[in-house]
Amino acid sequence: MKIVYRAAHSTDAHLVHQLLEQEGMTAFVNGGLLEGGAGELPMSGLVTVSVADEHETRAREVVREWESMPVPPDDEDEADAPAEAAAAIATPAPRRWAPVLVAALLGTVFGALLTWSLVRKPVAVVGSDLNGDQTPDEHVVYEDGLAVRVETDRNRDGQVDDIVNYDAYGRPTTVESDNDFDGYLESSQAHNRAGWQSSAADMDANGEADYRAETEHGVLSREEWLDAKGQVVKRVRHQKGRAVSGEIDSDGDGKLDTARRYDARGEIVSSSPIAP
C-alpha cells in the first residue's frame, strides 16, 4: 500500500477517496476517526489515503488535478463578477466527480455526512509482499475504509504469527502471537487507551494460561507462572518495570513457600521461607 494523500481532516480524505474510487482505484482512509480523540492537537497529516502499489502513479495524478482546480468564489464575489465569469463558474467542469467536489467545497455538515455515507463499503483484505518472494506476508483487513485487523507471517513459513486488532481510532486492542512458530498462537496481549494492559501465554496449548502479566500505565507491574492446576507457582512484582520482590513454590506442592528479593539487574539477592 502507498500513501498518496495526507489530508487536513477526514472530510478532505473521504473526498479524495471517492475521487480515486470513481477513477477505478480501490482506496483506503486511515486515521479517519482520530479527530474525535485528538483534542487540541493539530490533525494535518494524520488522516491519509492509500492505494495499492500499482495504482500509486495514477492516484497521484488524480490528486494533483484535484488540488490544481480553482476554488469557486462565494456568493458576494459571484454577484460582483462580470456576467461572463459568472457564466463560466456556473458551467460545471467536464469531470465525472465535479458534483462531489462542489459539495465538499461548500463545507457544510450535510456535505460531510453525505460524503461519508457514499464511501462506506464492505470488508476488504489487502495483502502485502514484504520480502519480494511474490507471496503476501501481511494482510490488512479494512472495514468501511478503516484498518481493523493486521495478520503477519513473521518467519515466512506461510502461517500467521501475529494478529493485531484495532479500534475505530487506530489503537491496538488485542494482539495474538506465535513466538515459537509452531502454528499455535500461544501469547496474547490486551491493550486499552493507555497502552499495554495485560498479557497471557498458553505454552502447552491446553486452553489455560501458564503465564500472565499485568501492567500499570503500560509498565509491567506483576508476573505470575501457573501449574497445570491453575495454581500460582511463581510470582514477581515490579516497580517502574524492574523486578523487586516475589514468591516461589520451591517444593511443588502448589503453595508459595519462599520469598525473594531482586537487585536492579533482576538477580536474586535474598531468599527466605514464608511462614505457613
DARA-V86741 format. One record per residue. RES is the residue in three letters. SS is DSSP state (~ for helix, > for strand, _ for the rest). D_CENTER is the distance of its C-alpha to the mean C-alpha in whole Angstrom. Layout:
RES_SS_D_CENTER / RES_SS_D_CENTER
This chain:
MET___15 / LYS_>_16 / ILE_>_15 / VAL_>_18 / TYR_>_18 / ARG_>_17 / ALA_>_18 / ALA___19 / HIS___18 / SER_~_16 / THR_~_20 / ASP_~_20 / ALA_~_17 / HIS_~_18 / LEU_~_22 / VAL_~_21 / HIS_~_19 / GLN_~_22 / LEU_~_24 / LEU_~_23 / GLU_~_23 / GLN_~_26 / GLU___27 / GLY___26 / MET___23 / THR___19 / ALA_>_17 / PHE_>_13 / VAL_>_12 / ASN_>_8 / GLY___8 / GLY___11 / LEU___11 / LEU_~_11 / GLU_~_15 / GLY_~_15 / GLY_~_14 / ALA___15 / GLY___19 / GLU___21 / LEU___19 / PRO___19 / MET___16 / SER___18 / GLY___16 / LEU___12 / VAL_>_12 / THR_>_13 / VAL_>_14 / SER_>_14 / VAL_>_17 / ALA___18 / ASP_~_20 / GLU_~_23 / HIS_~_23 / GLU_~_22 / THR_~_25 / ARG_~_26 / ALA_~_23 / ARG_~_24 / GLU_~_28 / VAL_~_27 / VAL_~_25 / ARG_~_28 / GLU_~_30 / TRP_~_28 / GLU_~_28 / SER_~_32 / MET___33 / PRO___35 / VAL___34 / PRO___37 / PRO___39 / ASP___39 / ASP_~_42 / GLU_~_44 / ASP_~_44 / GLU_~_45 / ALA_~_48 / ASP_~_49 / ALA___48 / PRO___51 / ALA_~_51 / GLU_~_50 / ALA_~_47 / ALA_~_46 / ALA_~_47 / ALA_~_45 / ILE_~_42 / ALA_~_43 / THR___43 / PRO___39 / ALA___38 / PRO___38 / ARG___35 / ARG___33 / TRP___30 / ALA_~_32 / PRO_~_32 / VAL_~_29 / LEU_~_29 / VAL_~_32 / ALA_~_30 / ALA_~_27 / LEU_~_29 / LEU_~_31 / GLY___28 / THR___29 / VAL_~_27 / PHE_~_28 / GLY_~_27 / ALA_~_24 / LEU_~_24 / LEU_~_25 / THR_~_23 / TRP_~_20 / SER_~_22 / LEU_~_23 / VAL_~_20 / ARG___19 / LYS___18 / PRO___18 / VAL___16 / ALA_>_15 / VAL_>_15 / VAL_>_14 / GLY_>_16 / SER_>_16 / ASP___19 / LEU___18 / ASN___22 / GLY___24 / ASP___26 / GLN___25 / THR___23 / PRO___19 / ASP___17 / GLU_>_14 / HIS_>_13 / VAL_>_10 / VAL_>_11 / TYR_>_11 / GLU_>_12 / ASP___14 / GLY___12 / LEU_>_9 / ALA_>_6 / VAL_>_7 / ARG_>_7 / VAL_>_8 / GLU_>_12 / THR_>_13 / ASP___17 / ARG___18 / ASN___22 / ARG___22 / ASP___24 / GLY___23 / GLN___21 / VAL___18 / ASP___17 / ASP_>_14 / ILE_>_11 / VAL_>_8 / ASN_>_7 / TYR_>_5 / ASP___7 / ALA___8 / TYR___7 / GLY___4 / ARG___5 / PRO_>_6 / THR_>_9 / THR_>_11 / VAL_>_11 / GLU_>_14 / SER_>_16 / ASP___20 / ASN___21 / ASP___24 / PHE___24 / ASP___26 / GLY___24 / TYR___23 / LEU___20 / GLU___22 / SER_>_19 / SER_>_17 / GLN_>_15 / ALA_>_14 / HIS_>_12 / ASN_>_13 / ARG___12 / ALA___14 / GLY_>_12 / TRP_>_14 / GLN_>_16 / SER_>_18 / SER_>_19 / ALA_>_21 / ALA_>_23 / ASP___25 / MET___27 / ASP___30 / ALA___28 / ASN___30 / GLY___27 / GLU___28 / ALA___26 / ASP___28 / TYR_>_26 / ARG_>_24 / ALA_>_23 / GLU_>_22 / THR_>_21 / GLU_>_22 / HIS___20 / GLY___17 / VAL_>_21 / LEU_>_22 / SER_>_25 / ARG_>_27 / GLU_>_27 / GLU_>_29 / TRP_>_30 / LEU_>_32 / ASP___35 / ALA___35 / LYS___36 / GLY___33 / GLN___36 / VAL_>_34 / VAL_>_36 / LYS_>_34 / ARG_>_33 / VAL_>_31 / ARG_>_31 / HIS_>_29 / GLN_>_29 / LYS___27 / GLY___25 / ARG_>_29 / ALA_>_31 / VAL_>_34 / SER_>_36 / GLY_>_35 / GLU_>_38 / ILE_>_38 / ASP___40 / SER___43 / ASP___45 / GLY___43 / ASP___44 / GLY___41 / LYS___42 / LEU___40 / ASP___44 / THR_>_43 / ALA_>_41 / ARG_>_40 / ARG_>_39 / TYR_>_37 / ASP___37 / ALA___35 / ARG___34 / GLY___33 / GLU___37 / ILE_>_39 / VAL_>_42 / SER_>_44 / SER_>_44 / SER_>_46 / PRO_>_47 / ILE___46 / ALA___49 / PRO___49
